[in-house]
Amino acid sequence: MMGPLDNLTDQPLSVSGCISLLNEVLEAAAPALMVEGEVASFKINQYKYVFFDLKDSEGTLGCFMMAHQLRVPLEDGMRVRVVAVPRITPWGKFSLTVKVVVPVGAGSLARAYQLLKQRLEKEGLFAAERKRPLPEYPERIAVISSRQAAGFADFMKIAAARWPLADITVEHVRVQGVGAADDIIAALETINSAAHPPEAIALVRGGGSADDLACFNDEPLVRAIAASRVPVIAGIGHEVDETLASLAADRTASTPSNAAELLLPDQAQVRQYLRSGGKAMQDAAGGLLRGHRTDLKREGEALDEAIRRLLRHHHDVLERARLLLRQLDPATVLARGYAIVRAEGRALRDATTLQPGTIIQTQLKDHLIESEVRHVKANRSR
């Protein structure tokens, strides 16, 4: 049987060569590790280098990382999870070179949140005076979310019902876990760098645990939202959830559905407003005429000028209303390439009840197509 010394050669390793060999072994055996423990001896040297120990009841590991990689505040006593590369330093000390560090557990997450919130508040990132208004009648908006998220589906459903005139583009991203914050930052950069950016950005994600929503408290992400040249509305989690991303946004919604309600007008209310506005204008004109009838000669010139101004104003309002109603007219929608599908004489909104063999009518701009249903399946692209 061979012993541990049987494979030795007569040529010894240098110290640096031994360290390189051991690091090669470590890299082959464990190229990256995810380790969880408690922070101790945390310090930052020269505003560039971060050092801390990661410990539990039975052991301690030294950790090192660059300050620009530290995306959440740390302090002794916090419980964190790190993604790191094991290394032996040129000084012969074993260390973890940390690539990612995130707090875990309610206490550590809350403490990191408060530390970062206080710092960003002092910088004015959440100040009310830097918030910008959302467009009143948006024509183009961008949504940043995961297409698989329930919150995204809620937003799109409300948006389609309230204001179908809006052109909506979607930036599909991860909305939790390692890398989610970087995905969202990249989406913001893509939207803001477009030659013709949208009028507003909706950042939406449904409810979840504090760990699930932790990516929305990432410092670079919060700064990217504050720096966006396009106004941002954030609908993240439920009403009780607060994230730093929401505080930095121009408008905060309690839920993804509420974000759609705040961003997009209700077409039914717009129609009612236009109808009631026309009647109010008629009443106003009649009141002016009755009020000046008894003194028409003396007030004639003033009345004529007032009526001209009022009619010009009413003409402008009615013209805008006419253009808006034209856009809402189903015939206009058909002219843009859409279609109305009817089954048994009624417009079809939900195809789940259709059975094979059912006769349906498809109305285009200039044609009516009658066809038979052969197969119905769910649209998985939304």
TIMITI-191846 format. One record per residue: residue number from 0; x negated, y, z negated of N, C-alpha, C in turn. Coordinates in steps of 0.2 Angstrom, whole numbers, always signed. Layout:
N
{NUM,{X,Y,Z},{X,Y,Z},{X,Y,Z}}
...
//
This chain:
382
{0,{-4,-6,+0},{+0,+0,+0},{-4,+6,+0}}
{1,{-3,+11,+4},{-7,+17,+5},{-5,+22,-1}}
{2,{-10,+25,-3},{-8,+30,-8},{-8,+37,-6}}
{3,{-6,+42,-10},{-5,+49,-7},{-12,+52,-5}}
{4,{-18,+49,-6},{-24,+52,-4},{-27,+49,+2}}
{5,{-24,+44,+4},{-27,+40,+10},{-27,+44,+16}}
{6,{-22,+49,+17},{-22,+52,+24},{-26,+59,+24}}
{7,{-30,+60,+18},{-34,+66,+18},{-39,+65,+23}}
{8,{-41,+71,+26},{-47,+72,+30},{-53,+75,+26}}
{9,{-59,+75,+29},{-64,+78,+26},{-64,+85,+27}}
{10,{-60,+88,+32},{-60,+95,+33},{-54,+98,+29}}
{11,{-56,+102,+24},{-51,+106,+19},{-47,+111,+23}}
{12,{-41,+113,+21},{-37,+119,+23},{-40,+125,+20}}
{13,{-40,+130,+23},{-40,+137,+20},{-34,+138,+16}}
{14,{-34,+143,+12},{-29,+145,+8},{-23,+148,+12}}
{15,{-25,+152,+17},{-20,+155,+22},{-17,+149,+26}}
{16,{-22,+145,+28},{-19,+139,+32},{-14,+134,+29}}
{17,{-16,+133,+22},{-11,+129,+18},{-4,+133,+18}}
{18,{-5,+139,+17},{+2,+143,+16},{+6,+143,+23}}
{19,{+2,+143,+28},{+6,+143,+35},{+8,+136,+36}}
{20,{+5,+131,+34},{+7,+124,+34},{+13,+123,+30}}
{21,{+13,+125,+24},{+19,+124,+20},{+25,+128,+22}}
{22,{+24,+134,+25},{+30,+138,+28},{+32,+134,+34}}
{23,{+28,+131,+38},{+31,+127,+44},{+35,+121,+41}}
{24,{+33,+118,+36},{+37,+112,+33},{+43,+115,+30}}
{25,{+43,+121,+27},{+50,+124,+25},{+54,+126,+30}}
{26,{+51,+128,+36},{+56,+131,+41},{+59,+125,+45}}
{27,{+55,+119,+45},{+58,+113,+48},{+63,+110,+44}}
{28,{+62,+110,+37},{+67,+107,+32},{+73,+111,+31}}
{29,{+72,+117,+30},{+77,+122,+28},{+76,+129,+32}}
{30,{+78,+129,+38},{+77,+136,+42},{+81,+141,+39}}
{31,{+87,+140,+35},{+91,+145,+32},{+95,+142,+26}}
{32,{+95,+145,+21},{+99,+143,+15},{+104,+148,+13}}
{33,{+110,+145,+11},{+115,+149,+7},{+115,+148,+0}}
{34,{+113,+153,-4},{+112,+152,-11},{+117,+156,-15}}
{35,{+120,+154,-20},{+124,+158,-25},{+121,+159,-32}}
{36,{+121,+164,-35},{+119,+165,-41},{+120,+172,-44}}
{37,{+116,+174,-50},{+117,+180,-53},{+111,+184,-52}}
{38,{+112,+191,-50},{+107,+195,-49},{+103,+198,-55}}
{39,{+97,+198,-55},{+93,+200,-61},{+87,+204,-58}}
{40,{+84,+208,-62},{+78,+212,-60},{+79,+216,-54}}
{41,{+84,+218,-52},{+85,+222,-46},{+82,+228,-46}}
{42,{+78,+230,-40},{+75,+236,-39},{+73,+237,-32}}
{43,{+73,+244,-30},{+71,+246,-23},{+65,+250,-23}}
{44,{+60,+248,-19},{+53,+251,-19},{+53,+255,-13}}
{45,{+50,+261,-14},{+49,+266,-8},{+55,+267,-4}}
{46,{+61,+266,-6},{+67,+266,-2},{+67,+262,+4}}
{47,{+63,+257,+4},{+62,+252,+10},{+63,+245,+8}}
{48,{+61,+243,+2},{+60,+236,+0},{+64,+234,-6}}
{49,{+68,+229,-5},{+73,+227,-11},{+70,+220,-14}}
{50,{+70,+220,-20},{+67,+215,-24},{+72,+213,-29}}
{51,{+74,+207,-30},{+78,+204,-36},{+77,+197,-37}}
{52,{+79,+195,-43},{+79,+188,-44},{+87,+185,-43}}
{53,{+87,+179,-41},{+94,+175,-41},{+93,+170,-46}}
{54,{+98,+170,-51},{+97,+165,-56},{+103,+161,-58}}
{55,{+103,+155,-61},{+108,+152,-65},{+105,+150,-72}}
{56,{+109,+146,-75},{+107,+144,-82},{+101,+140,-82}}
{57,{+99,+137,-76},{+93,+132,-76},{+87,+134,-72}}
{58,{+88,+140,-68},{+82,+141,-63},{+83,+148,-61}}
{59,{+77,+151,-58},{+77,+158,-55},{+73,+157,-48}}
{60,{+76,+161,-43},{+72,+162,-37},{+71,+169,-36}}
{61,{+65,+171,-33},{+63,+178,-31},{+66,+179,-25}}
{62,{+69,+185,-23},{+72,+187,-17},{+69,+193,-15}}
{63,{+68,+194,-8},{+66,+200,-5},{+70,+202,+1}}
{64,{+71,+208,+3},{+75,+210,+9},{+73,+217,+10}}
{65,{+74,+219,+16},{+73,+226,+18},{+80,+231,+16}}
{66,{+78,+237,+14},{+84,+241,+11},{+89,+242,+16}}
{67,{+88,+243,+23},{+93,+244,+28},{+98,+238,+29}}
{68,{+95,+232,+27},{+100,+226,+27},{+105,+226,+21}}
{69,{+104,+230,+16},{+108,+230,+10},{+114,+234,+12}}
{70,{+120,+230,+13},{+126,+234,+15},{+131,+235,+10}}
{71,{+130,+232,+4},{+134,+234,-2},{+129,+235,-8}}
{72,{+132,+239,-13},{+127,+241,-19},{+127,+234,-23}}
{73,{+121,+234,-26},{+119,+228,-31},{+117,+231,-37}}
{74,{+118,+227,-42},{+115,+228,-49},{+115,+222,-53}}
{75,{+111,+222,-58},{+110,+216,-62},{+116,+214,-65}}
{76,{+117,+207,-65},{+123,+204,-68},{+128,+202,-63}}
{77,{+128,+205,-57},{+133,+203,-51},{+131,+196,-49}}
{78,{+137,+193,-47},{+136,+186,-44},{+137,+187,-36}}
{79,{+132,+185,-33},{+131,+186,-26},{+130,+179,-22}}
{80,{+131,+179,-16},{+129,+174,-11},{+125,+177,-6}}
{81,{+119,+173,-5},{+114,+176,+0},{+113,+171,+6}}
{82,{+112,+173,+12},{+109,+169,+17},{+102,+171,+18}}
{83,{+97,+166,+17},{+90,+168,+16},{+86,+162,+19}}
{84,{+80,+165,+21},{+75,+160,+24},{+69,+159,+18}}
{85,{+68,+153,+16},{+63,+151,+11},{+56,+152,+14}}
{86,{+52,+156,+10},{+45,+157,+12},{+40,+157,+6}}
{87,{+34,+155,+8},{+29,+156,+3},{+25,+162,+5}}
{88,{+24,+167,+1},{+21,+174,+2},{+13,+173,+3}}
{89,{+10,+177,+6},{+2,+177,+6},{-1,+177,-1}}
{90,{+3,+179,-6},{+0,+179,-13},{+2,+172,-16}}
{91,{+5,+167,-13},{+6,+161,-15},{+12,+160,-19}}
{92,{+17,+165,-19},{+23,+165,-23},{+29,+163,-18}}
{93,{+33,+158,-20},{+39,+156,-17},{+44,+161,-17}}
{94,{+47,+163,-11},{+52,+168,-11},{+57,+167,-6}}
{95,{+63,+170,-7},{+69,+169,-2},{+69,+176,+2}}
{96,{+68,+176,+8},{+69,+182,+12},{+76,+183,+14}}
{97,{+79,+187,+11},{+87,+188,+12},{+89,+191,+18}}
{98,{+93,+188,+22},{+96,+192,+28},{+103,+195,+27}}
{99,{+107,+191,+23},{+114,+194,+21},{+115,+193,+14}}
{100,{+118,+198,+10},{+120,+197,+3},{+127,+200,+3}}
{101,{+131,+196,-1},{+138,+198,-2},{+140,+196,-9}}
{102,{+144,+201,-12},{+146,+199,-19},{+151,+194,-19}}
{103,{+152,+190,-24},{+157,+185,-24},{+160,+185,-31}}
{104,{+167,+183,-31},{+170,+184,-38},{+173,+190,-39}}
{105,{+179,+191,-42},{+183,+197,-43},{+179,+202,-46}}
{106,{+175,+200,-52},{+171,+206,-55},{+166,+209,-51}}
{107,{+162,+205,-48},{+156,+207,-44},{+159,+211,-38}}
{108,{+164,+209,-34},{+167,+213,-29},{+170,+219,-31}}
{109,{+173,+220,-37},{+176,+226,-39},{+171,+231,-41}}
{110,{+165,+228,-44},{+160,+233,-46},{+156,+236,-40}}
{111,{+155,+231,-35},{+152,+234,-29},{+156,+239,-25}}
{112,{+163,+238,-25},{+167,+242,-22},{+167,+249,-26}}
{113,{+167,+249,-32},{+167,+255,-36},{+161,+259,-35}}
{114,{+155,+256,-35},{+149,+259,-34},{+149,+263,-27}}
{115,{+151,+259,-22},{+150,+262,-15},{+156,+267,-14}}
{116,{+161,+266,-17},{+167,+271,-16},{+165,+278,-19}}
{117,{+162,+278,-25},{+159,+284,-29},{+154,+287,-24}}
{118,{+149,+283,-21},{+144,+287,-17},{+147,+290,-11}}
{119,{+152,+286,-8},{+154,+289,-1},{+159,+295,-3}}
{120,{+163,+295,-8},{+167,+300,-10},{+163,+307,-11}}
{121,{+157,+306,-14},{+153,+312,-15},{+150,+315,-8}}
{122,{+150,+310,-3},{+148,+313,+3},{+153,+316,+7}}
{123,{+160,+315,+5},{+165,+318,+8},{+168,+313,+14}}
{124,{+167,+307,+14},{+169,+303,+19},{+177,+302,+19}}
{125,{+180,+302,+12},{+187,+301,+11},{+191,+308,+11}}
{126,{+188,+313,+12},{+191,+320,+11},{+197,+321,+15}}
{127,{+202,+324,+13},{+208,+325,+17},{+207,+330,+23}}
{128,{+203,+334,+22},{+202,+339,+27},{+198,+337,+33}}
{129,{+195,+331,+33},{+192,+328,+39},{+197,+323,+42}}
{130,{+203,+322,+40},{+207,+318,+43},{+211,+321,+49}}
{131,{+211,+318,+54},{+214,+320,+61},{+221,+318,+62}}
{132,{+226,+321,+65},{+233,+319,+66},{+233,+314,+71}}
{133,{+238,+309,+71},{+239,+304,+76},{+243,+308,+82}}
{134,{+242,+305,+88},{+246,+308,+93},{+254,+307,+92}}
{135,{+258,+312,+94},{+265,+311,+93},{+268,+306,+98}}
{136,{+266,+306,+104},{+269,+301,+109},{+263,+298,+112}}
{137,{+260,+293,+109},{+254,+290,+112},{+255,+286,+119}}
{138,{+251,+287,+124},{+252,+283,+130},{+247,+277,+130}}
{139,{+241,+278,+127},{+236,+273,+127},{+233,+272,+120}}
{140,{+234,+266,+117},{+231,+265,+111},{+226,+258,+111}}
{141,{+222,+258,+107},{+218,+251,+106},{+219,+248,+99}}
{142,{+219,+242,+99},{+220,+238,+93},{+214,+234,+92}}
{143,{+211,+234,+86},{+206,+230,+84},{+208,+225,+79}}
{144,{+208,+219,+80},{+211,+213,+76},{+209,+207,+79}}
{145,{+211,+201,+75},{+210,+195,+78},{+217,+193,+81}}
{146,{+217,+190,+87},{+223,+188,+91},{+227,+183,+87}}
{147,{+223,+179,+83},{+226,+173,+79},{+229,+176,+72}}
{148,{+228,+182,+70},{+230,+184,+64},{+237,+186,+64}}
{149,{+241,+184,+58},{+248,+186,+58},{+249,+193,+58}}
{150,{+245,+197,+55},{+246,+204,+55},{+245,+207,+62}}
{151,{+241,+204,+66},{+241,+207,+73},{+248,+205,+77}}
{152,{+251,+199,+76},{+257,+198,+79},{+263,+202,+76}}
{153,{+262,+204,+70},{+267,+209,+67},{+267,+216,+70}}
{154,{+261,+218,+71},{+260,+225,+74},{+262,+225,+81}}
{155,{+260,+220,+85},{+262,+220,+92},{+270,+219,+93}}
{156,{+273,+215,+89},{+281,+215,+89},{+284,+221,+88}}
{157,{+282,+225,+82},{+285,+231,+81},{+283,+236,+86}}
{158,{+277,+236,+89},{+275,+241,+94},{+279,+240,+100}}
{159,{+281,+234,+102},{+285,+233,+108},{+292,+235,+107}}
{160,{+294,+234,+101},{+301,+237,+100},{+302,+244,+100}}
{161,{+297,+247,+97},{+298,+255,+96},{+296,+259,+102}}
{162,{+291,+257,+105},{+288,+262,+110},{+285,+258,+116}}
{163,{+289,+254,+120},{+286,+250,+125},{+282,+254,+131}}
{164,{+282,+260,+131},{+279,+264,+136},{+271,+264,+134}}
{165,{+269,+263,+128},{+262,+263,+127},{+258,+258,+130}}
{166,{+252,+259,+133},{+248,+255,+136},{+243,+252,+130}}
{167,{+243,+246,+128},{+239,+244,+122},{+234,+239,+125}}
{168,{+228,+240,+123},{+222,+236,+124},{+220,+233,+117}}
{169,{+217,+227,+118},{+216,+223,+111},{+208,+221,+111}}
{170,{+205,+223,+106},{+198,+221,+105},{+198,+215,+100}}
{171,{+197,+209,+102},{+198,+203,+98},{+191,+202,+94}}
{172,{+192,+202,+87},{+186,+202,+82},{+188,+197,+77}}
{173,{+183,+195,+73},{+184,+191,+67},{+186,+197,+62}}
{174,{+190,+195,+57},{+193,+199,+52},{+191,+197,+45}}
{175,{+187,+192,+44},{+184,+190,+38},{+178,+186,+38}}
{176,{+174,+186,+33},{+168,+182,+33},{+162,+185,+36}}
{177,{+156,+182,+36},{+150,+184,+38},{+150,+186,+45}}
{178,{+148,+192,+47},{+149,+194,+54},{+155,+198,+56}}
{179,{+160,+198,+52},{+166,+201,+54},{+165,+209,+54}}
{180,{+162,+212,+49},{+161,+219,+50},{+157,+221,+56}}
{181,{+152,+217,+58},{+148,+219,+64},{+152,+218,+70}}
{182,{+157,+213,+70},{+162,+213,+76},{+166,+219,+77}}
{183,{+168,+222,+71},{+173,+227,+71},{+169,+234,+73}}
{184,{+163,+234,+70},{+158,+240,+72},{+157,+240,+80}}
{185,{+156,+234,+83},{+154,+234,+90},{+161,+236,+94}}
{186,{+166,+234,+91},{+173,+236,+95},{+174,+243,+94}}
{187,{+172,+246,+89},{+173,+253,+88},{+168,+257,+93}}
{188,{+162,+254,+94},{+157,+257,+98},{+160,+257,+105}}
{189,{+162,+251,+107},{+165,+250,+114},{+170,+255,+116}}
{190,{+175,+256,+111},{+181,+260,+112},{+178,+267,+113}}
{191,{+174,+269,+108},{+172,+276,+108},{+167,+278,+114}}
{192,{+164,+273,+117},{+159,+275,+122},{+163,+274,+129}}
{193,{+169,+273,+129},{+173,+272,+136},{+173,+279,+139}}
{194,{+173,+279,+146},{+174,+286,+149},{+181,+289,+148}}
{195,{+186,+285,+147},{+193,+287,+146},{+195,+284,+139}}
{196,{+193,+286,+133},{+195,+282,+127},{+203,+283,+126}}
{197,{+205,+278,+122},{+213,+279,+120},{+214,+285,+116}}
{198,{+220,+286,+115},{+222,+292,+110},{+222,+290,+103}}
{199,{+222,+283,+101},{+221,+281,+94},{+219,+274,+94}}
{200,{+216,+272,+88},{+214,+266,+87},{+218,+263,+81}}
{201,{+220,+257,+81},{+224,+254,+76},{+219,+248,+73}}
{202,{+217,+248,+67},{+213,+243,+64},{+218,+239,+60}}
{203,{+219,+233,+61},{+225,+229,+57},{+222,+222,+55}}
{204,{+224,+220,+49},{+223,+213,+47},{+228,+212,+41}}
{205,{+231,+206,+41},{+236,+204,+36},{+233,+203,+29}}
{206,{+237,+201,+24},{+235,+201,+18},{+230,+195,+17}}
{207,{+227,+195,+11},{+222,+190,+9},{+219,+191,+2}}
{208,{+214,+187,+0},{+211,+188,-6},{+206,+193,-6}}
{209,{+203,+195,-11},{+198,+200,-12},{+192,+198,-7}}
{210,{+190,+191,-8},{+184,+189,-3},{+186,+190,+4}}
{211,{+192,+188,+6},{+194,+189,+13},{+194,+196,+16}}
{212,{+195,+201,+11},{+195,+208,+14},{+189,+211,+12}}
{213,{+184,+208,+10},{+177,+211,+8},{+174,+214,+14}}
{214,{+175,+211,+20},{+171,+214,+26},{+174,+221,+27}}
{215,{+180,+223,+25},{+182,+230,+26},{+179,+235,+21}}
{216,{+175,+233,+16},{+171,+237,+11},{+164,+237,+13}}
{217,{+162,+235,+19},{+155,+236,+22},{+153,+243,+23}}
{218,{+148,+245,+21},{+146,+252,+21},{+145,+254,+29}}
{219,{+141,+251,+33},{+141,+253,+40},{+147,+253,+43}}
{220,{+152,+248,+42},{+158,+249,+45},{+162,+255,+43}}
{221,{+162,+256,+36},{+166,+262,+34},{+163,+269,+37}}
{222,{+156,+269,+38},{+153,+275,+41},{+155,+275,+49}}
{223,{+156,+269,+52},{+158,+269,+59},{+165,+272,+60}}
{224,{+169,+270,+55},{+176,+272,+56},{+176,+280,+55}}
{225,{+173,+282,+50},{+173,+290,+48},{+170,+293,+54}}
{226,{+165,+290,+58},{+162,+294,+64},{+165,+293,+70}}
{227,{+171,+289,+71},{+174,+288,+77},{+177,+294,+80}}
{228,{+176,+295,+86},{+179,+301,+89},{+186,+301,+91}}
{229,{+189,+294,+91},{+196,+293,+92},{+199,+292,+85}}
{230,{+204,+295,+83},{+208,+294,+77},{+209,+287,+76}}
{231,{+208,+285,+69},{+209,+278,+67},{+215,+277,+62}}
{232,{+220,+273,+63},{+224,+271,+58},{+223,+264,+56}}
{233,{+223,+263,+49},{+221,+256,+46},{+227,+253,+43}}
{234,{+229,+247,+45},{+234,+243,+42},{+231,+237,+39}}
{235,{+228,+237,+33},{+224,+231,+31},{+227,+228,+25}}
{236,{+229,+222,+25},{+232,+219,+19},{+239,+221,+18}}
{237,{+241,+220,+11},{+247,+222,+9},{+247,+229,+6}}
{238,{+253,+231,+3},{+253,+238,+0},{+249,+239,-6}}
{239,{+247,+234,-10},{+243,+234,-16},{+236,+234,-14}}
{240,{+234,+232,-8},{+227,+232,-6},{+224,+238,-4}}
{241,{+218,+240,-7},{+215,+246,-5},{+208,+244,-3}}
{242,{+206,+246,+3},{+199,+245,+6},{+196,+252,+7}}
{243,{+189,+252,+8},{+185,+258,+9},{+187,+260,+17}}
{244,{+188,+255,+21},{+189,+256,+28},{+196,+260,+29}}
{245,{+201,+258,+24},{+207,+262,+24},{+206,+269,+22}}
{246,{+202,+270,+17},{+201,+277,+14},{+197,+281,+19}}
{247,{+193,+278,+23},{+189,+282,+28},{+193,+283,+35}}
{248,{+199,+280,+36},{+203,+281,+42},{+206,+287,+42}}
{249,{+209,+290,+47},{+212,+296,+48},{+219,+295,+45}}
{250,{+222,+289,+45},{+229,+287,+42},{+229,+280,+39}}
{251,{+232,+280,+33},{+232,+273,+30},{+239,+270,+30}}
{252,{+240,+264,+33},{+246,+261,+32},{+246,+255,+27}}
{253,{+252,+254,+25},{+253,+249,+19},{+252,+242,+22}}
{254,{+254,+241,+28},{+254,+234,+31},{+252,+235,+39}}
{255,{+251,+230,+43},{+250,+231,+50},{+257,+233,+53}}
{256,{+263,+230,+51},{+269,+233,+53},{+270,+240,+52}}
{257,{+268,+242,+46},{+269,+249,+44},{+264,+254,+49}}
{258,{+258,+251,+51},{+254,+255,+55},{+257,+256,+62}}
{259,{+261,+251,+65},{+264,+252,+71},{+270,+257,+70}}
{260,{+273,+257,+64},{+279,+262,+63},{+276,+269,+63}}
{261,{+270,+270,+60},{+267,+276,+59},{+264,+279,+65}}
{262,{+262,+274,+69},{+258,+276,+75},{+263,+278,+81}}
{263,{+268,+274,+82},{+272,+274,+88},{+279,+277,+86}}
{264,{+282,+281,+90},{+289,+284,+89},{+294,+278,+90}}
{265,{+300,+279,+88},{+306,+275,+89},{+310,+277,+95}}
{266,{+310,+273,+100},{+313,+276,+106},{+321,+277,+105}}
{267,{+324,+274,+101},{+331,+275,+99},{+332,+282,+96}}
{268,{+327,+283,+92},{+328,+290,+88},{+326,+296,+93}}
{269,{+322,+294,+98},{+320,+299,+103},{+326,+301,+107}}
{270,{+330,+295,+109},{+336,+296,+113},{+341,+300,+110}}
{271,{+342,+299,+103},{+347,+302,+99},{+345,+310,+98}}
{272,{+338,+311,+97},{+336,+318,+97},{+337,+322,+103}}
{273,{+336,+319,+109},{+337,+322,+115},{+345,+324,+116}}
{274,{+349,+319,+114},{+356,+320,+115},{+359,+326,+110}}
{275,{+357,+325,+104},{+359,+330,+99},{+356,+337,+101}}
{276,{+350,+337,+103},{+346,+343,+105},{+350,+347,+111}}
{277,{+353,+343,+115},{+357,+347,+121},{+363,+350,+118}}
{278,{+367,+347,+114},{+373,+349,+111},{+371,+356,+107}}
{279,{+366,+355,+103},{+364,+361,+99},{+362,+367,+103}}
{280,{+359,+366,+109},{+357,+372,+113},{+364,+375,+116}}
{281,{+369,+370,+118},{+375,+373,+120},{+378,+377,+115}}
{282,{+379,+375,+108},{+382,+378,+103},{+378,+385,+102}}
{283,{+371,+385,+102},{+368,+391,+101},{+369,+396,+106}}
{284,{+370,+394,+112},{+371,+399,+118},{+378,+402,+117}}
{285,{+383,+397,+115},{+390,+400,+114},{+390,+405,+108}}
{286,{+387,+403,+103},{+387,+408,+97},{+384,+415,+99}}
{287,{+379,+415,+103},{+376,+421,+105},{+381,+425,+109}}
{288,{+384,+422,+114},{+389,+425,+118},{+395,+428,+114}}
{289,{+398,+424,+109},{+403,+427,+105},{+401,+432,+101}}
{290,{+395,+432,+98},{+393,+437,+93},{+392,+444,+97}}
{291,{+390,+444,+103},{+389,+450,+107},{+395,+453,+111}}
{292,{+400,+449,+111},{+406,+451,+116},{+409,+458,+114}}
{293,{+409,+460,+108},{+413,+466,+106},{+408,+472,+107}}
{294,{+402,+471,+108},{+398,+477,+110},{+393,+476,+116}}
{295,{+397,+473,+121},{+393,+471,+127},{+389,+477,+130}}
{296,{+392,+483,+131},{+389,+488,+134},{+382,+490,+131}}
{297,{+383,+491,+124},{+377,+494,+121},{+371,+488,+120}}
{298,{+374,+482,+120},{+369,+477,+119},{+367,+473,+125}}
{299,{+370,+475,+131},{+370,+471,+137},{+363,+469,+139}}
{300,{+358,+474,+139},{+351,+473,+141},{+348,+468,+137}}
{301,{+349,+469,+130},{+345,+465,+125},{+348,+458,+126}}
{302,{+355,+457,+126},{+358,+451,+127},{+356,+447,+133}}
{303,{+355,+451,+139},{+353,+448,+145},{+346,+445,+144}}
{304,{+341,+449,+141},{+335,+446,+140},{+334,+440,+135}}
{305,{+338,+441,+130},{+339,+435,+125},{+341,+429,+128}}
{306,{+346,+429,+133},{+349,+424,+136},{+344,+421,+141}}
{307,{+340,+425,+145},{+335,+423,+149},{+330,+419,+146}}
{308,{+327,+422,+140},{+322,+418,+136},{+325,+411,+134}}
{309,{+331,+411,+131},{+334,+405,+129},{+335,+400,+134}}
{310,{+337,+402,+140},{+338,+398,+146},{+331,+395,+148}}
{311,{+326,+399,+148},{+320,+397,+150},{+317,+391,+145}}
{312,{+318,+393,+139},{+316,+388,+134},{+320,+381,+134}}
{313,{+327,+382,+135},{+331,+376,+136},{+329,+372,+142}}
{314,{+328,+376,+148},{+326,+373,+154},{+319,+368,+153}}
{315,{+315,+371,+149},{+308,+367,+148},{+310,+361,+144}}
{316,{+314,+362,+139},{+316,+357,+134},{+319,+351,+138}}
{317,{+324,+353,+142},{+328,+348,+146},{+324,+345,+151}}
{318,{+319,+349,+154},{+315,+346,+159},{+310,+340,+156}}
{319,{+308,+342,+150},{+304,+337,+146},{+308,+331,+145}}
{320,{+314,+332,+143},{+319,+327,+141},{+320,+322,+147}}
{321,{+321,+326,+153},{+323,+322,+159},{+317,+318,+161}}
{322,{+311,+320,+160},{+305,+316,+162},{+304,+310,+157}}
{323,{+306,+312,+151},{+305,+306,+146},{+310,+301,+147}}
{324,{+317,+303,+148},{+322,+298,+150},{+321,+294,+156}}
{325,{+318,+298,+161},{+316,+294,+167},{+311,+288,+166}}
{326,{+306,+290,+161},{+302,+284,+159},{+305,+279,+156}}
{327,{+310,+280,+152},{+314,+275,+148},{+319,+272,+152}}
{328,{+321,+274,+158},{+326,+271,+162},{+323,+264,+165}}
{329,{+328,+259,+164},{+326,+252,+166},{+324,+252,+173}}
{330,{+327,+256,+177},{+325,+256,+185},{+318,+258,+186}}
{331,{+315,+263,+182},{+308,+265,+182},{+304,+260,+180}}
{332,{+306,+256,+174},{+302,+251,+172},{+301,+245,+177}}
{333,{+307,+244,+181},{+307,+239,+186},{+302,+241,+192}}
{334,{+302,+248,+193},{+298,+250,+199},{+290,+250,+197}}
{335,{+289,+249,+191},{+282,+248,+189},{+279,+241,+190}}
{336,{+284,+236,+192},{+282,+229,+193},{+285,+225,+187}}
{337,{+289,+227,+183},{+292,+223,+178},{+298,+220,+181}}
{338,{+301,+215,+177},{+307,+212,+179},{+312,+211,+173}}
{339,{+318,+210,+175},{+323,+209,+169},{+326,+202,+171}}
{340,{+326,+197,+166},{+328,+190,+167},{+334,+189,+163}}
{341,{+339,+187,+167},{+346,+186,+164},{+348,+178,+164}}
{342,{+351,+176,+159},{+354,+169,+159},{+361,+170,+157}}
{343,{+366,+167,+160},{+373,+168,+159},{+375,+175,+158}}
{344,{+372,+179,+163},{+375,+186,+163},{+372,+191,+158}}
{345,{+368,+188,+153},{+365,+192,+148},{+357,+192,+148}}
{346,{+354,+198,+147},{+347,+199,+147},{+344,+194,+142}}
{347,{+338,+191,+145},{+335,+186,+141},{+329,+189,+137}}
{348,{+330,+188,+130},{+324,+191,+126},{+320,+185,+123}}
{349,{+323,+179,+122},{+320,+174,+119},{+321,+168,+123}}
{350,{+316,+164,+126},{+317,+158,+130},{+317,+152,+126}}
{351,{+317,+152,+120},{+317,+146,+116},{+323,+141,+116}}
{352,{+329,+145,+118},{+335,+141,+118},{+336,+138,+126}}
{353,{+332,+140,+130},{+334,+138,+137},{+332,+131,+138}}
{354,{+337,+128,+142},{+336,+121,+143},{+334,+120,+151}}
{355,{+330,+115,+152},{+329,+113,+160},{+336,+113,+163}}
{356,{+336,+115,+169},{+342,+115,+173},{+346,+122,+173}}
{357,{+345,+126,+168},{+348,+132,+167},{+347,+137,+173}}
{358,{+352,+140,+176},{+351,+145,+181},{+350,+152,+178}}
{359,{+344,+155,+180},{+343,+161,+178},{+342,+166,+184}}
{360,{+343,+173,+183},{+343,+178,+188},{+337,+182,+186}}
{361,{+333,+184,+190},{+327,+188,+189},{+328,+195,+194}}
{362,{+329,+200,+190},{+330,+207,+194},{+324,+210,+195}}
{363,{+321,+211,+201},{+316,+216,+203},{+318,+222,+205}}
{364,{+314,+227,+207},{+316,+233,+209},{+321,+233,+215}}
{365,{+320,+229,+220},{+324,+229,+226},{+327,+222,+228}}
{366,{+326,+217,+223},{+328,+210,+225},{+331,+207,+218}}
{367,{+335,+202,+219},{+338,+198,+214},{+336,+191,+216}}
{368,{+333,+188,+211},{+330,+181,+213},{+334,+176,+208}}
{369,{+337,+171,+211},{+341,+166,+207},{+336,+160,+207}}
{370,{+335,+157,+201},{+331,+151,+200},{+333,+146,+195}}
{371,{+330,+140,+195},{+332,+135,+190},{+326,+134,+185}}
{372,{+328,+134,+179},{+322,+132,+174},{+320,+125,+174}}
{373,{+314,+124,+175},{+311,+117,+175},{+308,+116,+169}}
{374,{+304,+121,+166},{+300,+119,+160},{+299,+126,+156}}
{375,{+300,+125,+149},{+299,+131,+145},{+293,+130,+140}}
{376,{+288,+134,+140},{+283,+133,+135},{+281,+140,+132}}
{377,{+278,+139,+126},{+276,+145,+122},{+270,+149,+126}}
{378,{+270,+156,+125},{+265,+160,+128},{+259,+160,+123}}
{379,{+254,+156,+124},{+248,+156,+119},{+243,+162,+120}}
{380,{+244,+166,+125},{+239,+172,+126},{+240,+178,+122}}
{381,{+246,+178,+118},{+247,+184,+114},{+245,+183,+107}}
//
